[in-house]
Amino acid sequence: MKTDNIIIAHPQTSEQLDVMKAFMKALKIKFEISKQSPYNSDFVDKIEKSKQEFENNDFKRVEKNELHNFLGLD
């Protein structure tokens, strides 16, 4: 029986990748390996930087009633 399901895995090590490839081959499951990230690298860098700034308490808290002023919309 054929299925239209797609499984996306993110192995963290080359050993994990090797095991996954062996498993798929053993079960005769078609698979492909893509080295491309589904995300733009600049976007990922900005998100990682933002997470690091948050962890370092390097951010500005804006209250809801100050949002228009903060964004320059007043």
PQR file of N, CA, C, O and H, with PARSE charges and radii, in Angstrom:
ATOM      1  N   MET A   1       0.846  -1.177   0.000 -0.4000 1.5000
ATOM      2  CA  MET A   1       0.000   0.000   0.000 -0.0000 2.0000
ATOM      3  C   MET A   1       0.893   1.242   0.000  0.5500 1.7000
ATOM      4  O   MET A   1       1.803   1.353   0.822 -0.5500 1.4000
ATOM      5  N   LYS A   2       0.640   2.151  -0.899 -0.4000 1.5000
ATOM      6  CA  LYS A   2       1.412   3.383  -0.996 -0.0000 2.0000
ATOM      7  C   LYS A   2       0.766   4.469  -0.143  0.5500 1.7000
ATOM      8  O   LYS A   2      -0.458   4.553  -0.036 -0.5500 1.4000
ATOM      9  H   LYS A   2      -0.099   2.061  -1.566  0.4000 1.0000
ATOM     10  N   THR A   3       1.618   5.301   0.463 -0.4000 1.5000
ATOM     11  CA  THR A   3       1.122   6.404   1.280 -0.0000 2.0000
ATOM     12  C   THR A   3       1.735   7.705   0.793  0.5500 1.7000
ATOM     13  O   THR A   3       2.824   7.703   0.219 -0.5500 1.4000
ATOM     14  H   THR A   3       2.612   5.233   0.377  0.4000 1.0000
ATOM     15  N   ASP A   4       1.052   8.805   1.017 -0.4000 1.5000
ATOM     16  CA  ASP A   4       1.557  10.121   0.626 -0.0000 2.0000
ATOM     17  C   ASP A   4       2.260  10.830   1.772  0.5500 1.7000
ATOM     18  O   ASP A   4       2.635  11.996   1.650 -0.5500 1.4000
ATOM     19  H   ASP A   4       0.168   8.807   1.484  0.4000 1.0000
ATOM     20  N   ASN A   5       2.441  10.128   2.886 -0.4000 1.5000
ATOM     21  CA  ASN A   5       3.086  10.745   4.048 -0.0000 2.0000
ATOM     22  C   ASN A   5       4.560  10.993   3.785  0.5500 1.7000
ATOM     23  O   ASN A   5       5.220  10.227   3.083 -0.5500 1.4000
ATOM     24  H   ASN A   5       2.136   9.181   2.986  0.4000 1.0000
ATOM     25  N   ILE A   6       5.056  12.057   4.349 -0.4000 1.5000
ATOM     26  CA  ILE A   6       6.469  12.420   4.254 -0.0000 2.0000
ATOM     27  C   ILE A   6       7.000  12.552   5.675  0.5500 1.7000
ATOM     28  O   ILE A   6       6.368  13.170   6.531 -0.5500 1.4000
ATOM     29  H   ILE A   6       4.520  12.680   4.919  0.4000 1.0000
ATOM     30  N   ILE A   7       8.150  11.973   5.911 -0.4000 1.5000
ATOM     31  CA  ILE A   7       8.786  12.064   7.228 -0.0000 2.0000
ATOM     32  C   ILE A   7      10.058  12.895   7.074  0.5500 1.7000
ATOM     33  O   ILE A   7      10.883  12.615   6.205 -0.5500 1.4000
ATOM     34  H   ILE A   7       8.663  11.470   5.215  0.4000 1.0000
ATOM     35  N   ILE A   8      10.213  13.895   7.901 -0.4000 1.5000
ATOM     36  CA  ILE A   8      11.417  14.719   7.894 -0.0000 2.0000
ATOM     37  C   ILE A   8      12.117  14.506   9.229  0.5500 1.7000
ATOM     38  O   ILE A   8      11.533  14.727  10.289 -0.5500 1.4000
ATOM     39  H   ILE A   8       9.543  14.122   8.607  0.4000 1.0000
ATOM     40  N   ALA A   9      13.366  14.078   9.167 -0.4000 1.5000
ATOM     41  CA  ALA A   9      14.148  13.832  10.381 -0.0000 2.0000
ATOM     42  C   ALA A   9      15.350  14.758  10.370  0.5500 1.7000
ATOM     43  O   ALA A   9      15.802  15.189   9.310 -0.5500 1.4000
ATOM     44  H   ALA A   9      13.840  13.899   8.306  0.4000 1.0000
ATOM     45  N   HIS A  10      15.862  15.060  11.542 -0.4000 1.5000
ATOM     46  CA  HIS A  10      17.006  15.955  11.674 -0.0000 2.0000
ATOM     47  C   HIS A  10      18.082  15.273  12.515  0.5500 1.7000
ATOM     48  O   HIS A  10      18.218  15.574  13.701 -0.5500 1.4000
ATOM     49  H   HIS A  10      15.495  14.709  12.404  0.4000 1.0000
ATOM     50  N   PRO A  11      18.848  14.357  11.919 -0.5600 1.5000
ATOM     51  CA  PRO A  11      19.902  13.715  12.703  0.2800 2.0000
ATOM     52  C   PRO A  11      20.936  14.732  13.157  0.5500 1.7000
ATOM     53  O   PRO A  11      21.280  15.656  12.419 -0.5500 1.4000
ATOM     54  N   GLN A  12      21.427  14.553  14.376 -0.4000 1.5000
ATOM     55  CA  GLN A  12      22.378  15.491  14.955 -0.0000 2.0000
ATOM     56  C   GLN A  12      23.829  15.084  14.738  0.5500 1.7000
ATOM     57  O   GLN A  12      24.734  15.908  14.869 -0.5500 1.4000
ATOM     58  H   GLN A  12      21.148  13.802  14.975  0.4000 1.0000
ATOM     59  N   THR A  13      24.052  13.809  14.404 -0.4000 1.5000
ATOM     60  CA  THR A  13      25.415  13.325  14.216 -0.0000 2.0000
ATOM     61  C   THR A  13      25.490  12.499  12.939  0.5500 1.7000
ATOM     62  O   THR A  13      24.469  12.064  12.407 -0.5500 1.4000
ATOM     63  H   THR A  13      23.317  13.140  14.298  0.4000 1.0000
ATOM     64  N   SER A  14      26.701  12.291  12.457 -0.4000 1.5000
ATOM     65  CA  SER A  14      26.875  11.457  11.261 -0.0000 2.0000
ATOM     66  C   SER A  14      26.504  10.008  11.570  0.5500 1.7000
ATOM     67  O   SER A  14      26.051   9.288  10.680 -0.5500 1.4000
ATOM     68  H   SER A  14      27.531  12.645  12.890  0.4000 1.0000
ATOM     69  N   GLU A  15      26.691   9.568  12.821 -0.4000 1.5000
ATOM     70  CA  GLU A  15      26.310   8.211  13.202 -0.0000 2.0000
ATOM     71  C   GLU A  15      24.793   8.026  13.103  0.5500 1.7000
ATOM     72  O   GLU A  15      24.317   7.001  12.615 -0.5500 1.4000
ATOM     73  H   GLU A  15      27.059  10.153  13.544  0.4000 1.0000
ATOM     74  N   GLN A  16      24.050   9.015  13.563 -0.4000 1.5000
ATOM     75  CA  GLN A  16      22.600   8.945  13.458 -0.0000 2.0000
ATOM     76  C   GLN A  16      22.174   8.882  11.991  0.5500 1.7000
ATOM     77  O   GLN A  16      21.279   8.115  11.636 -0.5500 1.4000
ATOM     78  H   GLN A  16      24.437   9.848  13.959  0.4000 1.0000
ATOM     79  N   LEU A  17      22.802   9.672  11.156 -0.4000 1.5000
ATOM     80  CA  LEU A  17      22.487   9.664   9.739 -0.0000 2.0000
ATOM     81  C   LEU A  17      22.777   8.299   9.124  0.5500 1.7000
ATOM     82  O   LEU A  17      21.971   7.783   8.349 -0.5500 1.4000
ATOM     83  H   LEU A  17      23.529  10.295  11.445  0.4000 1.0000
ATOM     84  N   ASP A  18      23.914   7.716   9.462 -0.4000 1.5000
ATOM     85  CA  ASP A  18      24.275   6.399   8.937 -0.0000 2.0000
ATOM     86  C   ASP A  18      23.253   5.336   9.344  0.5500 1.7000
ATOM     87  O   ASP A  18      22.868   4.497   8.530 -0.5500 1.4000
ATOM     88  H   ASP A  18      24.569   8.135  10.091  0.4000 1.0000
ATOM     89  N   VAL A  19      22.817   5.374  10.600 -0.4000 1.5000
ATOM     90  CA  VAL A  19      21.829   4.407  11.086 -0.0000 2.0000
ATOM     91  C   VAL A  19      20.508   4.593  10.351  0.5500 1.7000
ATOM     92  O   VAL A  19      19.870   3.616   9.958 -0.5500 1.4000
ATOM     93  H   VAL A  19      23.130   6.056  11.261  0.4000 1.0000
ATOM     94  N   MET A  20      20.101   5.833  10.165 -0.4000 1.5000
ATOM     95  CA  MET A  20      18.838   6.095   9.468 -0.0000 2.0000
ATOM     96  C   MET A  20      18.900   5.606   8.025  0.5500 1.7000
ATOM     97  O   MET A  20      17.946   5.007   7.529 -0.5500 1.4000
ATOM     98  H   MET A  20      20.619   6.626  10.484  0.4000 1.0000
ATOM     99  N   LYS A  21      20.018   5.857   7.353 -0.4000 1.5000
ATOM    100  CA  LYS A  21      20.178   5.405   5.974 -0.0000 2.0000
ATOM    101  C   LYS A  21      20.130   3.884   5.901  0.5500 1.7000
ATOM    102  O   LYS A  21      19.480   3.331   5.014 -0.5500 1.4000
ATOM    103  H   LYS A  21      20.793   6.343   7.756  0.4000 1.0000
ATOM    104  N   ALA A  22      20.807   3.202   6.821 -0.4000 1.5000
ATOM    105  CA  ALA A  22      20.804   1.740   6.835 -0.0000 2.0000
ATOM    106  C   ALA A  22      19.394   1.204   7.077  0.5500 1.7000
ATOM    107  O   ALA A  22      18.974   0.235   6.445 -0.5500 1.4000
ATOM    108  H   ALA A  22      21.335   3.652   7.541  0.4000 1.0000
ATOM    109  N   PHE A  23      18.674   1.835   7.988 -0.4000 1.5000
ATOM    110  CA  PHE A  23      17.306   1.428   8.299 -0.0000 2.0000
ATOM    111  C   PHE A  23      16.401   1.556   7.074  0.5500 1.7000
ATOM    112  O   PHE A  23      15.636   0.645   6.759 -0.5500 1.4000
ATOM    113  H   PHE A  23      19.015   2.622   8.502  0.4000 1.0000
ATOM    114  N   MET A  24      16.496   2.689   6.392 -0.4000 1.5000
ATOM    115  CA  MET A  24      15.660   2.925   5.217 -0.0000 2.0000
ATOM    116  C   MET A  24      15.997   1.934   4.103  0.5500 1.7000
ATOM    117  O   MET A  24      15.104   1.406   3.440 -0.5500 1.4000
ATOM    118  H   MET A  24      17.117   3.430   6.648  0.4000 1.0000
ATOM    119  N   LYS A  25      17.281   1.688   3.904 -0.4000 1.5000
ATOM    120  CA  LYS A  25      17.695   0.721   2.878 -0.0000 2.0000
ATOM    121  C   LYS A  25      17.196  -0.674   3.225  0.5500 1.7000
ATOM    122  O   LYS A  25      16.727  -1.398   2.347 -0.5500 1.4000
ATOM    123  H   LYS A  25      18.006   2.117   4.442  0.4000 1.0000
ATOM    124  N   ALA A  26      17.292  -1.060   4.493 -0.4000 1.5000
ATOM    125  CA  ALA A  26      16.855  -2.389   4.914 -0.0000 2.0000
ATOM    126  C   ALA A  26      15.366  -2.603   4.670  0.5500 1.7000
ATOM    127  O   ALA A  26      14.938  -3.709   4.341 -0.5500 1.4000
ATOM    128  H   ALA A  26      17.673  -0.471   5.206  0.4000 1.0000
ATOM    129  N   LEU A  27      14.591  -1.555   4.830 -0.4000 1.5000
ATOM    130  CA  LEU A  27      13.143  -1.651   4.605 -0.0000 2.0000
ATOM    131  C   LEU A  27      12.750  -1.298   3.170  0.5500 1.7000
ATOM    132  O   LEU A  27      11.566  -1.260   2.833 -0.5500 1.4000
ATOM    133  H   LEU A  27      14.939  -0.657   5.097  0.4000 1.0000
ATOM    134  N   LYS A  28      13.749  -1.042   2.335 -0.4000 1.5000
ATOM    135  CA  LYS A  28      13.529  -0.686   0.928 -0.0000 2.0000
ATOM    136  C   LYS A  28      12.595   0.519   0.791  0.5500 1.7000
ATOM    137  O   LYS A  28      11.684   0.538  -0.036 -0.5500 1.4000
ATOM    138  H   LYS A  28      14.710  -1.073   2.609  0.4000 1.0000
ATOM    139  N   ILE A  29      12.856   1.518   1.632 -0.4000 1.5000
ATOM    140  CA  ILE A  29      12.096   2.770   1.604 -0.0000 2.0000
ATOM    141  C   ILE A  29      12.907   3.776   0.808  0.5500 1.7000
ATOM    142  O   ILE A  29      14.084   3.995   1.096 -0.5500 1.4000
ATOM    143  H   ILE A  29      13.596   1.503   2.304  0.4000 1.0000
ATOM    144  N   LYS A  30      12.284   4.391  -0.192 -0.4000 1.5000
ATOM    145  CA  LYS A  30      12.968   5.429  -0.961 -0.0000 2.0000
ATOM    146  C   LYS A  30      13.215   6.628  -0.048  0.5500 1.7000
ATOM    147  O   LYS A  30      12.359   7.003   0.752 -0.5500 1.4000
ATOM    148  H   LYS A  30      11.328   4.213  -0.426  0.4000 1.0000
ATOM    149  N   PHE A  31      14.396   7.216  -0.182 -0.4000 1.5000
ATOM    150  CA  PHE A  31      14.687   8.410   0.604 -0.0000 2.0000
ATOM    151  C   PHE A  31      15.685   9.269  -0.148  0.5500 1.7000
ATOM    152  O   PHE A  31      16.380   8.800  -1.049 -0.5500 1.4000
ATOM    153  H   PHE A  31      15.091   6.911  -0.832  0.4000 1.0000
ATOM    154  N   GLU A  32      15.742  10.517   0.234 -0.4000 1.5000
ATOM    155  CA  GLU A  32      16.715  11.442  -0.331 -0.0000 2.0000
ATOM    156  C   GLU A  32      17.288  12.267   0.806  0.5500 1.7000
ATOM    157  O   GLU A  32      16.640  12.484   1.830 -0.5500 1.4000
ATOM    158  H   GLU A  32      15.178  10.898   0.967  0.4000 1.0000
ATOM    159  N   ILE A  33      18.503  12.719   0.607 -0.4000 1.5000
ATOM    160  CA  ILE A  33      19.171  13.528   1.618 -0.0000 2.0000
ATOM    161  C   ILE A  33      19.436  14.901   1.028  0.5500 1.7000
ATOM    162  O   ILE A  33      20.063  15.028  -0.023 -0.5500 1.4000
ATOM    163  H   ILE A  33      19.029  12.543  -0.225  0.4000 1.0000
ATOM    164  N   SER A  34      18.956  15.921   1.710 -0.4000 1.5000
ATOM    165  CA  SER A  34      19.141  17.293   1.266 -0.0000 2.0000
ATOM    166  C   SER A  34      20.043  18.000   2.250  0.5500 1.7000
ATOM    167  O   SER A  34      19.848  17.892   3.460 -0.5500 1.4000
ATOM    168  H   SER A  34      18.447  15.818   2.564  0.4000 1.0000
ATOM    169  N   LYS A  35      21.016  18.713   1.755 -0.4000 1.5000
ATOM    170  CA  LYS A  35      21.900  19.476   2.628 -0.0000 2.0000
ATOM    171  C   LYS A  35      21.403  20.906   2.785  0.5500 1.7000
ATOM    172  O   LYS A  35      22.015  21.703   3.495 -0.5500 1.4000
ATOM    173  H   LYS A  35      21.175  18.801   0.772  0.4000 1.0000
ATOM    174  N   GLN A  36      20.307  21.230   2.132 -0.4000 1.5000
ATOM    175  CA  GLN A  36      19.763  22.576   2.217 -0.0000 2.0000
ATOM    176  C   GLN A  36      18.867  22.699   3.443  0.5500 1.7000
ATOM    177  O   GLN A  36      18.096  21.794   3.763 -0.5500 1.4000
ATOM    178  H   GLN A  36      19.810  20.582   1.555  0.4000 1.0000
ATOM    179  N   SER A  37      18.984  23.810   4.105 -0.4000 1.5000
ATOM    180  CA  SER A  37      18.100  24.102   5.222 -0.0000 2.0000
ATOM    181  C   SER A  37      16.795  24.665   4.668  0.5500 1.7000
ATOM    182  O   SER A  37      16.813  25.403   3.684 -0.5500 1.4000
ATOM    183  H   SER A  37      19.610  24.545   3.845  0.4000 1.0000
ATOM    184  N   PRO A  38      15.676  24.331   5.280 -0.5600 1.5000
ATOM    185  CA  PRO A  38      14.411  24.897   4.799  0.2800 2.0000
ATOM    186  C   PRO A  38      14.279  26.386   5.132  0.5500 1.7000
ATOM    187  O   PRO A  38      13.329  27.040   4.703 -0.5500 1.4000
ATOM    188  N   TYR A  39      15.230  26.913   5.895 -0.4000 1.5000
ATOM    189  CA  TYR A  39      15.181  28.302   6.312 -0.0000 2.0000
ATOM    190  C   TYR A  39      16.334  29.094   5.713  0.5500 1.7000
ATOM    191  O   TYR A  39      17.422  28.561   5.496 -0.5500 1.4000
ATOM    192  H   TYR A  39      16.002  26.382   6.244  0.4000 1.0000
ATOM    193  N   ASN A  40      16.088  30.356   5.454 -0.4000 1.5000
ATOM    194  CA  ASN A  40      17.115  31.269   4.988 -0.0000 2.0000
ATOM    195  C   ASN A  40      18.150  31.430   6.100  0.5500 1.7000
ATOM    196  O   ASN A  40      17.787  31.672   7.251 -0.5500 1.4000
ATOM    197  H   ASN A  40      15.204  30.789   5.630  0.4000 1.0000
ATOM    198  N   SER A  41      19.433  31.298   5.768 -0.4000 1.5000
ATOM    199  CA  SER A  41      20.478  31.342   6.797 -0.0000 2.0000
ATOM    200  C   SER A  41      20.527  32.695   7.525  0.5500 1.7000
ATOM    201  O   SER A  41      20.825  32.736   8.719 -0.5500 1.4000
ATOM    202  H   SER A  41      19.728  31.102   4.833  0.4000 1.0000
ATOM    203  N   ASP A  42      20.240  33.802   6.822 -0.4000 1.5000
ATOM    204  CA  ASP A  42      20.209  35.114   7.490 -0.0000 2.0000
ATOM    205  C   ASP A  42      19.111  35.155   8.546  0.5500 1.7000
ATOM    206  O   ASP A  42      19.302  35.697   9.634 -0.5500 1.4000
ATOM    207  H   ASP A  42      19.999  33.769   5.853  0.4000 1.0000
ATOM    208  N   PHE A  43      17.959  34.576   8.212 -0.4000 1.5000
ATOM    209  CA  PHE A  43      16.837  34.516   9.146 -0.0000 2.0000
ATOM    210  C   PHE A  43      17.216  33.703  10.382  0.5500 1.7000
ATOM    211  O   PHE A  43      16.944  34.119  11.508 -0.5500 1.4000
ATOM    212  H   PHE A  43      17.804  34.135   7.328  0.4000 1.0000
ATOM    213  N   VAL A  44      17.840  32.551  10.172 -0.4000 1.5000
ATOM    214  CA  VAL A  44      18.255  31.700  11.287 -0.0000 2.0000
ATOM    215  C   VAL A  44      19.259  32.434  12.169  0.5500 1.7000
ATOM    216  O   VAL A  44      19.179  32.362  13.395 -0.5500 1.4000
ATOM    217  H   VAL A  44      18.061  32.214   9.257  0.4000 1.0000
ATOM    218  N   ASP A  45      20.198  33.135  11.553 -0.4000 1.5000
ATOM    219  CA  ASP A  45      21.191  33.898  12.319 -0.0000 2.0000
ATOM    220  C   ASP A  45      20.525  34.962  13.185  0.5500 1.7000
ATOM    221  O   ASP A  45      20.904  35.146  14.342 -0.5500 1.4000
ATOM    222  H   ASP A  45      20.263  33.194  10.557  0.4000 1.0000
ATOM    223  N   LYS A  46      19.530  35.668  12.633 -0.4000 1.5000
ATOM    224  CA  LYS A  46      18.816  36.701  13.390 -0.0000 2.0000
ATOM    225  C   LYS A  46      18.060  36.092  14.579  0.5500 1.7000
ATOM    226  O   LYS A  46      18.053  36.657  15.673 -0.5500 1.4000
ATOM    227  H   LYS A  46      19.222  35.519  11.693  0.4000 1.0000
ATOM    228  N   ILE A  47      17.433  34.948  14.354 -0.4000 1.5000
ATOM    229  CA  ILE A  47      16.691  34.286  15.436 -0.0000 2.0000
ATOM    230  C   ILE A  47      17.655  33.835  16.530  0.5500 1.7000
ATOM    231  O   ILE A  47      17.380  34.025  17.715 -0.5500 1.4000
ATOM    232  H   ILE A  47      17.438  34.490  13.465  0.4000 1.0000
ATOM    233  N   GLU A  48      18.787  33.237  16.139 -0.4000 1.5000
ATOM    234  CA  GLU A  48      19.777  32.792  17.122 -0.0000 2.0000
ATOM    235  C   GLU A  48      20.336  33.977  17.916  0.5500 1.7000
ATOM    236  O   GLU A  48      20.522  33.883  19.130 -0.5500 1.4000
ATOM    237  H   GLU A  48      19.010  33.083  15.176  0.4000 1.0000
ATOM    238  N   LYS A  49      20.601  35.085  17.228 -0.4000 1.5000
ATOM    239  CA  LYS A  49      21.097  36.289  17.907 -0.0000 2.0000
ATOM    240  C   LYS A  49      20.058  36.805  18.897  0.5500 1.7000
ATOM    241  O   LYS A  49      20.393  37.177  20.021 -0.5500 1.4000
ATOM    242  H   LYS A  49      20.450  35.161  16.242  0.4000 1.0000
ATOM    243  N   SER A  50      18.808  36.825  18.477 -0.4000 1.5000
ATOM    244  CA  SER A  50      17.733  37.299  19.337 -0.0000 2.0000
ATOM    245  C   SER A  50      17.591  36.412  20.576  0.5500 1.7000
ATOM    246  O   SER A  50      17.403  36.920  21.682 -0.5500 1.4000
ATOM    247  H   SER A  50      18.535  36.522  17.563  0.4000 1.0000
ATOM    248  N   LYS A  51      17.680  35.100  20.400 -0.4000 1.5000
ATOM    249  CA  LYS A  51      17.595  34.185  21.536 -0.0000 2.0000
ATOM    250  C   LYS A  51      18.738  34.426  22.514  0.5500 1.7000
ATOM    251  O   LYS A  51      18.541  34.409  23.729 -0.5500 1.4000
ATOM    252  H   LYS A  51      17.832  34.687  19.502  0.4000 1.0000
ATOM    253  N   GLN A  52      19.927  34.648  21.978 -0.4000 1.5000
ATOM    254  CA  GLN A  52      21.090  34.896  22.832 -0.0000 2.0000
ATOM    255  C   GLN A  52      20.934  36.214  23.595  0.5500 1.7000
ATOM    256  O   GLN A  52      21.250  36.286  24.783 -0.5500 1.4000
ATOM    257  H   GLN A  52      20.087  34.662  20.991  0.4000 1.0000
ATOM    258  N   GLU A  53      20.447  37.257  22.913 -0.4000 1.5000
ATOM    259  CA  GLU A  53      20.219  38.540  23.575 -0.0000 2.0000
ATOM    260  C   GLU A  53      19.207  38.389  24.699  0.5500 1.7000
ATOM    261  O   GLU A  53      19.378  38.973  25.769 -0.5500 1.4000
ATOM    262  H   GLU A  53      20.190  37.198  21.948  0.4000 1.0000
ATOM    263  N   PHE A  54      18.164  37.618  24.470 -0.4000 1.5000
ATOM    264  CA  PHE A  54      17.147  37.400  25.499 -0.0000 2.0000
ATOM    265  C   PHE A  54      17.756  36.687  26.703  0.5500 1.7000
ATOM    266  O   PHE A  54      17.499  37.066  27.846 -0.5500 1.4000
ATOM    267  H   PHE A  54      18.025  37.143  23.601  0.4000 1.0000
ATOM    268  N   GLU A  55      18.568  35.649  26.447 -0.4000 1.5000
ATOM    269  CA  GLU A  55      19.204  34.914  27.533 -0.0000 2.0000
ATOM    270  C   GLU A  55      20.145  35.810  28.341  0.5500 1.7000
ATOM    271  O   GLU A  55      20.324  35.607  29.542 -0.5500 1.4000
ATOM    272  H   GLU A  55      18.777  35.341  25.518  0.4000 1.0000
ATOM    273  N   ASN A  56      20.742  36.797  27.678 -0.4000 1.5000
ATOM    274  CA  ASN A  56      21.658  37.723  28.340 -0.0000 2.0000
ATOM    275  C   ASN A  56      20.931  38.936  28.934  0.5500 1.7000
ATOM    276  O   ASN A  56      21.577  39.881  29.387 -0.5500 1.4000
ATOM    277  H   ASN A  56      20.596  36.962  26.703  0.4000 1.0000
ATOM    278  N   ASN A  57      19.612  38.915  28.934 -0.4000 1.5000
ATOM    279  CA  ASN A  57      18.786  40.038  29.400 -0.0000 2.0000
ATOM    280  C   ASN A  57      19.110  41.318  28.650  0.5500 1.7000
ATOM    281  O   ASN A  57      19.042  42.408  29.218 -0.5500 1.4000
ATOM    282  H   ASN A  57      19.087  38.147  28.566  0.4000 1.0000
ATOM    283  N   ASP A  58      19.458  41.194  27.391 -0.4000 1.5000
ATOM    284  CA  ASP A  58      19.788  42.345  26.545 -0.0000 2.0000
ATOM    285  C   ASP A  58      18.605  42.631  25.617  0.5500 1.7000
ATOM    286  O   ASP A  58      18.679  42.431  24.405 -0.5500 1.4000
ATOM    287  H   ASP A  58      19.513  40.308  26.929  0.4000 1.0000
ATOM    288  N   PHE A  59      17.517  43.104  26.221 -0.4000 1.5000
ATOM    289  CA  PHE A  59      16.315  43.416  25.448 -0.0000 2.0000
ATOM    290  C   PHE A  59      15.546  44.525  26.141  0.5500 1.7000
ATOM    291  O   PHE A  59      15.803  44.846  27.302 -0.5500 1.4000
ATOM    292  H   PHE A  59      17.457  43.266  27.206  0.4000 1.0000
ATOM    293  N   LYS A  60      14.610  45.102  25.424 -0.4000 1.5000
ATOM    294  CA  LYS A  60      13.788  46.175  25.982 -0.0000 2.0000
ATOM    295  C   LYS A  60      12.349  45.701  26.044  0.5500 1.7000
ATOM    296  O   LYS A  60      11.791  45.232  25.052 -0.5500 1.4000
ATOM    297  H   LYS A  60      14.402  44.842  24.481  0.4000 1.0000
ATOM    298  N   ARG A  61      11.762  45.828  27.207 -0.4000 1.5000
ATOM    299  CA  ARG A  61      10.360  45.459  27.384 -0.0000 2.0000
ATOM    300  C   ARG A  61       9.507  46.686  27.071  0.5500 1.7000
ATOM    301  O   ARG A  61       9.772  47.777  27.576 -0.5500 1.4000
ATOM    302  H   ARG A  61      12.215  46.209  28.013  0.4000 1.0000
ATOM    303  N   VAL A  62       8.500  46.506  26.250 -0.4000 1.5000
ATOM    304  CA  VAL A  62       7.601  47.594  25.877 -0.0000 2.0000
ATOM    305  C   VAL A  62       6.198  47.206  26.325  0.5500 1.7000
ATOM    306  O   VAL A  62       5.668  46.172  25.919 -0.5500 1.4000
ATOM    307  H   VAL A  62       8.285  45.620  25.840  0.4000 1.0000
ATOM    308  N   GLU A  63       5.620  48.026  27.145 -0.4000 1.5000
ATOM    309  CA  GLU A  63       4.256  47.783  27.598 -0.0000 2.0000
ATOM    310  C   GLU A  63       3.278  48.066  26.464  0.5500 1.7000
ATOM    311  O   GLU A  63       3.561  48.863  25.569 -0.5500 1.4000
ATOM    312  H   GLU A  63       6.051  48.866  27.475  0.4000 1.0000
ATOM    313  N   LYS A  64       2.149  47.418  26.512 -0.4000 1.5000
ATOM    314  CA  LYS A  64       1.144  47.541  25.448 -0.0000 2.0000
ATOM    315  C   LYS A  64       0.741  48.993  25.223  0.5500 1.7000
ATOM    316  O   LYS A  64       0.597  49.423  24.079 -0.5500 1.4000
ATOM    317  H   LYS A  64       1.919  46.771  27.239  0.4000 1.0000
ATOM    318  N   ASN A  65       0.560  49.743  26.287 -0.4000 1.5000
ATOM    319  CA  ASN A  65       0.125  51.129  26.137 -0.0000 2.0000
ATOM    320  C   ASN A  65       1.233  52.035  25.598  0.5500 1.7000
ATOM    321  O   ASN A  65       0.956  53.175  25.227 -0.5500 1.4000
ATOM    322  H   ASN A  65       0.677  49.393  27.217  0.4000 1.0000
ATOM    323  N   GLU A  66       2.476  51.559  25.544 -0.4000 1.5000
ATOM    324  CA  GLU A  66       3.603  52.334  25.007 -0.0000 2.0000
ATOM    325  C   GLU A  66       3.980  51.906  23.589  0.5500 1.7000
ATOM    326  O   GLU A  66       4.886  52.482  22.986 -0.5500 1.4000
ATOM    327  H   GLU A  66       2.701  50.633  25.846  0.4000 1.0000
ATOM    328  N   LEU A  67       3.293  50.903  23.061 -0.4000 1.5000
ATOM    329  CA  LEU A  67       3.682  50.303  21.783 -0.0000 2.0000
ATOM    330  C   LEU A  67       3.626  51.294  20.618  0.5500 1.7000
ATOM    331  O   LEU A  67       4.560  51.348  19.818 -0.5500 1.4000
ATOM    332  H   LEU A  67       2.558  50.435  23.551  0.4000 1.0000
ATOM    333  N   HIS A  68       2.557  52.072  20.510 -0.4000 1.5000
ATOM    334  CA  HIS A  68       2.452  53.037  19.402 -0.0000 2.0000
ATOM    335  C   HIS A  68       3.606  54.032  19.437  0.5500 1.7000
ATOM    336  O   HIS A  68       4.207  54.338  18.407 -0.5500 1.4000
ATOM    337  H   HIS A  68       1.798  52.028  21.160  0.4000 1.0000
ATOM    338  N   ASN A  69       3.904  54.527  20.619 -0.4000 1.5000
ATOM    339  CA  ASN A  69       4.995  55.481  20.766 -0.0000 2.0000
ATOM    340  C   ASN A  69       6.337  54.825  20.424  0.5500 1.7000
ATOM    341  O   ASN A  69       7.160  55.435  19.742 -0.5500 1.4000
ATOM    342  H   ASN A  69       3.416  54.278  21.455  0.4000 1.0000
ATOM    343  N   PHE A  70       6.566  53.597  20.886 -0.4000 1.5000
ATOM    344  CA  PHE A  70       7.804  52.888  20.625 -0.0000 2.0000
ATOM    345  C   PHE A  70       8.015  52.664  19.121  0.5500 1.7000
ATOM    346  O   PHE A  70       9.137  52.759  18.624 -0.5500 1.4000
ATOM    347  H   PHE A  70       5.898  53.102  21.440  0.4000 1.0000
ATOM    348  N   LEU A  71       6.931  52.368  18.411 -0.4000 1.5000
ATOM    349  CA  LEU A  71       7.005  52.128  16.969 -0.0000 2.0000
ATOM    350  C   LEU A  71       6.962  53.429  16.150  0.5500 1.7000
ATOM    351  O   LEU A  71       7.069  53.402  14.924 -0.5500 1.4000
ATOM    352  H   LEU A  71       6.020  52.291  18.815  0.4000 1.0000
ATOM    353  N   GLY A  72       6.807  54.558  16.841 -0.4000 1.5000
ATOM    354  CA  GLY A  72       6.763  55.846  16.140 -0.0000 2.0000
ATOM    355  C   GLY A  72       5.465  56.088  15.395  0.5500 1.7000
ATOM    356  O   GLY A  72       5.440  56.792  14.385 -0.5500 1.4000
ATOM    357  H   GLY A  72       6.720  54.580  17.837  0.4000 1.0000
ATOM    358  N   LEU A  73       4.396  55.507  15.891 -0.4000 1.5000
ATOM    359  CA  LEU A  73       3.100  55.637  15.215 -0.0000 2.0000
ATOM    360  C   LEU A  73       2.256  56.772  15.771  0.5500 1.7000
ATOM    361  O   LEU A  73       1.163  57.034  15.267 -0.5500 1.4000
ATOM    362  H   LEU A  73       4.416  54.935  16.711  0.4000 1.0000
ATOM    363  N   ASP A  74       2.742  57.444  16.795 -0.4000 1.5000
ATOM    364  CA  ASP A  74       1.982  58.570  17.365 -0.0000 2.0000
ATOM    365  C   ASP A  74       2.325  59.860  16.675  0.5500 1.7000
ATOM    366  O   ASP A  74       1.783  60.909  17.022 -0.5500 1.4000
ATOM    367  H   ASP A  74       3.630  57.231  17.204  0.4000 1.0000
TER
END
